[in-house]
Amino acid sequence: MTQKDLQDRRFYKAQQEAKFAKELNPETPQTLSKSYKLAFQDTEFLLREELRPVRFQLELLKPEMLLDEAGVASTMVIYGSARIPEPEAVDVLFATAKDERERIIAERMKEKSRYYEEARKLGRIASTCGIKDESGNRHFVVCSGGGPSIMEAANRGARDVDADTIGLNIVLPHEQAPNEYVTPDLSFQFHYFALRKMHFLLRARAVAVFPGGFGTFDEFFELLTLVQTGKIEPMPILLFGKSFWKRVVNFEELMLEGVISPKDLELFQFVETAEEAWREIAIFYELEDCG
């Protein structure tokens, strides 16, 4: 036998088999039946309750394989609110405020609106300072939830310097689409929150957490739990906006209540600017600080 004979495939690829099935099957009651469809092309079958474990695996594999193929070795993950406006849009909140509570909300949104630009700057810095390893794989590729506001700003910062940037969107009952700055071939959509959160952290080498609501808290506290329990290695966890975080979470009281240890307060750091955040990352990984 020749070397070619040893290495050649003995079975057709799935794409070829699907083409054969489409082109060669005559239309008969048997071939038109749902049962005759190739299982991997039968969407109705794949969406059955019994196929949930298979869908888990597919949702894990697809982004993993495509990110590998794109040479994404590690990511700079950015969490944050989908509601914080750009500074230019804050005046609308004041104009539409109907009562004192809404005026307070508008005032606090104005205070936080500066973080849109900080997230954008962090996206630029990470994309500019990110490194390539010996294999040409890229590190600190900016990764967000792919939505508006802080997420959009992070992806936008990467695009400012013509860098690829990742968006991990989730299917929701209301309209939700990727922001325009996500690299199209690195724009992913998830059905399962659990698989999405796993992909946020599989390649993460640093996480910036901007002010946000339930979703941001969920992602942030799960990350803290994973590091605290030793399920993942420590990494820079950077909380933007000390006044916000001190106001909405009393970390010190958690420690004094005895439900977390004093050392747990060292799992994260407060920062105010993108430059400060990148400096902490550079110190942690002993990188040249180019921020």
C-alpha positions in Angstrom: 0.0 0.0 0.0 1.1 3.5 -0.7 1.3 6.3 1.9 -1.6 7.9 0.2 -3.7 4.7 0.7 -2.9 4.8 4.4 -3.9 8.4 5.0 -7.0 8.7 2.8 -10.4 8.8 4.4 -12.5 5.7 4.1 -15.8 7.4 4.9 -17.3 10.4 3.2 -17.4 13.7 5.2 -20.8 14.7 6.7 -21.1 17.6 4.3 -20.8 15.1 1.4 -23.3 12.7 2.8 -25.7 15.6 3.3 -25.3 16.6 -0.3 -25.9 13.0 -1.5 -29.1 12.8 0.6 -30.3 16.1 -0.9 -29.5 15.3 -4.5 -30.0 11.6 -4.9 -33.0 10.7 -2.9 -36.3 10.4 -4.9 -39.4 12.0 -3.4 -41.4 9.1 -2.0 -43.6 8.9 1.1 -40.6 7.2 2.9 -38.0 9.9 2.0 -40.4 12.7 2.7 -41.1 11.5 6.2 -39.4 13.3 9.1 -38.0 10.0 10.3 -35.9 9.8 7.2 -34.0 13.1 7.7 -30.4 12.8 8.7 -30.3 13.3 12.4 -27.8 16.1 12.4 -29.9 18.0 9.8 -33.2 17.5 11.7 -33.7 20.7 13.7 -37.0 19.5 15.1 -35.3 16.4 16.4 -32.4 18.4 17.9 -34.8 20.7 19.8 -36.5 17.8 21.6 -36.2 17.8 25.4 -34.2 14.5 25.4 -31.5 16.2 23.2 -30.6 18.9 25.8 -27.3 17.2 26.7 -26.4 17.2 23.0 -27.3 20.9 22.7 -25.1 21.6 25.8 -22.2 19.9 24.0 -22.8 21.8 20.7 -23.0 25.1 22.5 -19.7 24.4 24.3 -18.0 23.1 21.1 -19.0 25.7 18.5 -17.4 28.8 20.1 -14.5 26.8 21.4 -13.6 25.5 17.9 -14.1 28.8 16.2 -12.0 30.8 18.7 -9.3 28.2 18.4 -9.4 28.5 14.6 -9.2 32.3 15.0 -6.1 32.1 17.1 -7.7 33.5 20.3 -5.5 32.2 23.1 -6.8 34.4 25.9 -9.3 37.2 26.5 -9.8 40.5 28.4 -13.3 40.1 29.6 -15.4 43.1 30.3 -18.7 42.9 32.3 -21.0 45.8 32.8 -24.5 47.3 32.5 -26.5 47.4 29.3 -28.2 50.6 30.5 -25.4 53.2 31.2 -25.7 55.8 28.4 -22.9 57.6 26.6 -22.2 61.0 28.2 -23.8 62.7 25.2 -27.1 60.9 25.9 -27.5 61.7 29.6 -29.5 64.9 29.0 -32.4 62.9 27.7 -32.8 61.2 31.1 -33.1 64.6 32.8 -35.5 65.9 30.2 -37.9 62.9 30.7 -37.6 62.6 34.5 -41.2 62.8 35.9 -40.5 62.8 39.7 -37.7 63.0 42.3 -36.8 59.3 42.1 -36.3 59.5 38.3 -34.2 62.7 38.8 -32.0 60.8 41.3 -31.6 58.0 38.8 -30.7 60.4 36.0 -28.1 62.1 38.2 -26.5 58.8 39.1 -26.6 57.6 35.5 -24.8 60.9 34.6 -22.2 60.0 37.2 -21.7 56.6 35.7 -21.8 57.6 32.1 -18.0 58.4 32.2 -17.5 54.6 32.4 -18.6 54.2 28.8 -15.4 56.0 27.7 -13.3 54.1 30.2 -14.6 50.8 28.8 -13.8 52.0 25.3 -10.3 53.1 26.4 -9.7 49.7 28.0 -10.8 48.0 24.8 -8.2 50.1 22.9 -5.4 49.5 25.4 -6.0 45.7 25.7 -6.1 45.4 21.9 -2.9 47.5 21.5 -1.0 46.0 24.3 -2.1 42.4 23.9 0.6 40.0 22.8 1.1 37.2 20.4 2.8 34.0 21.5 5.3 31.9 19.5 2.5 30.2 17.6 0.9 33.5 16.6 -2.0 33.1 18.9 -3.4 36.3 20.4 -3.8 37.2 24.0 -6.1 39.7 25.8 -8.6 39.8 22.9 -11.5 42.0 24.1 -14.6 39.9 25.0 -17.9 41.4 26.1 -21.5 40.2 26.3 -22.0 41.7 22.9 -24.8 44.0 23.9 -25.2 47.8 24.3 -23.7 50.4 26.7 -20.5 49.2 28.5 -20.3 46.1 26.3 -20.6 48.1 23.2 -17.9 50.5 24.5 -15.5 47.7 25.1 -16.0 46.2 21.6 -15.8 49.7 20.1 -12.5 50.4 21.7 -11.0 47.3 20.1 -12.5 48.3 16.7 -10.9 51.8 17.1 -7.5 50.2 16.6 -8.7 47.7 14.0 -8.5 44.7 16.4 -10.8 41.7 16.5 -13.2 41.6 19.4 -15.6 39.0 20.7 -19.3 39.2 21.6 -21.2 36.5 23.5 -24.9 37.3 23.1 -27.7 35.4 24.7 -31.2 34.7 23.4 -33.8 36.7 25.4 -37.6 37.0 25.2 -37.1 40.7 24.2 -35.1 41.9 21.3 -31.4 41.6 21.7 -28.8 41.8 18.9 -25.0 42.1 18.8 -23.6 45.6 18.8 -22.1 46.8 15.6 -18.5 46.7 16.8 -18.3 43.0 17.4 -16.2 41.2 14.8 -18.8 39.3 12.8 -16.9 36.0 12.7 -16.4 36.2 16.5 -20.1 37.0 17.3 -21.7 34.1 19.1 -25.3 33.5 20.3 -26.1 31.3 23.3 -29.3 29.7 24.5 -27.9 28.5 27.8 -26.6 31.1 30.3 -24.4 28.5 31.9 -22.5 27.8 28.7 -22.2 31.5 28.0 -20.7 32.1 31.4 -18.3 29.2 30.9 -17.0 30.7 27.7 -16.5 34.1 29.3 -14.0 32.4 31.7 -12.4 29.6 29.7 -10.0 32.0 28.1 -10.1 34.9 30.5 -6.8 36.2 31.8 -8.3 39.4 33.3 -11.8 40.6 34.0 -13.0 44.2 34.3 -16.3 44.7 36.1 -18.1 48.0 35.5 -21.2 49.1 37.3 -24.2 46.9 36.4 -27.3 45.1 37.6 -28.3 41.6 38.1 -26.5 40.1 35.2 -23.2 41.9 36.1 -23.6 40.8 39.7 -24.3 37.2 38.7 -21.1 37.0 36.5 -18.9 38.9 39.0 -19.9 36.8 42.1 -19.7 33.5 40.2 -16.1 34.5 39.2 -15.3 35.4 42.8 -16.7 32.1 44.0 -14.6 30.1 41.4 -11.4 31.9 42.5 -12.2 31.7 46.2 -12.9 28.0 46.1 -9.8 27.3 43.9 -11.7 26.1 40.9 -9.8 28.5 38.7 -6.5 30.2 39.1 -6.4 33.8 40.4 -6.5 36.6 37.8 -6.8 40.4 37.9 -10.4 41.2 38.8 -10.9 44.9 38.5 -13.9 46.8 39.8 -14.5 50.1 38.1 -16.1 52.7 40.3 -15.2 52.3 44.0 -18.0 54.6 45.1 -20.6 52.6 43.2 -19.4 49.2 44.5 -19.0 50.4 48.1 -22.5 51.8 48.0 -24.3 48.7 46.6 -22.2 45.9 48.2 -20.9 46.1 51.7 -17.9 43.8 51.3 -16.4 44.8 54.7 -19.6 43.8 56.5 -19.6 40.4 54.8 -16.1 39.9 56.2 -17.1 41.2 59.7 -20.1 38.8 59.7 -17.6 36.0 59.2 -19.1 34.7 56.0 -16.0 35.5 53.9 -12.4 35.8 55.1 -10.3 38.9 55.2 -8.2 37.4 52.4 -11.2 37.3 50.2 -11.2 41.1 50.1 -7.9 40.8 48.1 -9.5 38.8 45.3 -10.4 42.1 43.5 -9.2 45.6 43.2 -10.9 49.0 42.7 -9.9 51.1 39.8 -11.2 54.3 38.2 -9.5 54.5 34.8 -8.6 52.2 31.9 -4.9 53.1 32.4 -5.0 52.1 36.0 -6.7 48.8 35.2 -4.1 47.8 32.5 -1.3 48.8 34.9 -2.6 46.2 37.4 -2.8 43.6 34.6 0.7 44.4 33.5 2.1 44.1 37.1 0.2 40.7 37.6 1.6 39.2 34.4 5.0 41.0 34.4 4.2 42.7 31.1 5.6 45.9 29.8 3.1 48.6 30.7 2.1 50.2 27.5 -1.1 51.8 28.8 
